[in-house]
Amino acid sequence: MNRLHRMIAVFALLSGLVLGLFAPEPAAAQSLTLQQAQAQGYVGEKLDGYIGIVQNAPGVAQLVNDVNLQRRQLYRDIARKNNIPLNTVEKLAADKAINRAPSGEYVQDASGNWIRKP
């Protein structure tokens, strides 16, 4: 498989991943889901393909840790399967997640500052 085909395959995989596979089930009824935390402005998409805390609240740090651990494992699997660097997968995932974030959710700008997506 040439590099272009690998990149297309990675992009397709990441499209599916960004659409909701990083939404761990809450351990308890009071736990936040990723979608709830994003909608409430507690977390946002970072430039490195992971989520970060925008505003802390109970359960947010654990959610961020859980989601980022899942993402890292999936990114490693994709990188290994396609024989591409992990940081390439992370960058593609970040671009996809930031582009797909709905208006009003937090994302990092090119300088790493949190902004609400217009």
Buried (B, 14 or more C-beta within 10 A) or exposed (E): EEEEEBBEBBBEBBEEBBEEEBBBEBEEEEBBBBEBBBBBBBBBBBBBBBBBBBEEBEBBEEBBEBBBEBBBEBBEEBBEEBEBEBEBBBBBBBBBBBEBBEEEBBBBEEEEEBEEBE
